[in-house]
Amino acid sequence: MKNNNYNFIAAIYDQLTSLIFFGYLQSAQLEYLSLLPETGRILFIGGGTGSTLKKIVQLRPHLKIDYVDTSSKMISLSKKKLKNQNDNNVNFICGDQSFVPMIKYDGILSFFYFDLFPKRVAGEIFSHLLGQLKMNGIWLIADFYQAKNWHQKLMEFLMYNFLKLTTNIKANKIPPILPLASIPQLQLREEKSFYGQFIFSTAYSKSSWNNNC
């Protein structure tokens, strides 16, 4: 099985996550979509079933979107959700981060994406994507805080063991995702927590940074 391939659970992914997380995964993804630019080009990496993509297309019909996911079935589900929408501005790409076009983006969306990777790999991908974000571009990140209490640690254990069996992910636990964004080039604009502070939604903007400041 290909690494991080959600083909096996694609058809039930939305129902499964809604049942386990009571819809908070979707709420975290939708929280700051209003901050996306009206026009330009954005990268949506690890987009999943297309539920959030449909909202973006409705909210920002003139925005061009590169929609990247490793699962061919997730891509297929996303296309079906846009069947009655204007999807001319959506470029579907079936592949991992290495398939992302080498261009600069006005915005990046990475929702529950970095938790799929071990800490070192997540850091490498984060740095690479940051280089593709334009100055003053926006980056929306929704994901899990690192588990703190017994309930969160149990959820983490069950979640990762299930995903390792069904999608062949290599991560064993939630990496320190927020510290990845705690760098001078990114300014935190918004942050909100969900599900007992186990899930977060954030909005960052990229700015210039001078070592002498």
Secondary structure, 3 states (H helix, E strand, C coil): CCCCCCCCCHHHHHHHHHHHHCCHHHHHHHCCHHHCCCCCEEEEECCCCCHHHHHHHHHCCCCEEEEEECCHHHHHHHHHHCCCCCCCCEEEEECCHHHCCCCCEEEEEEECCHHHCCHHHHHHHHHHHHHCEEEEEEEEEEEECCCCCHHHHHHHHHHHHHHHHHCCCCCCCCCCHHHHHCCCCEEEEEEEEECCCCEEEEEEEECCCCCCC
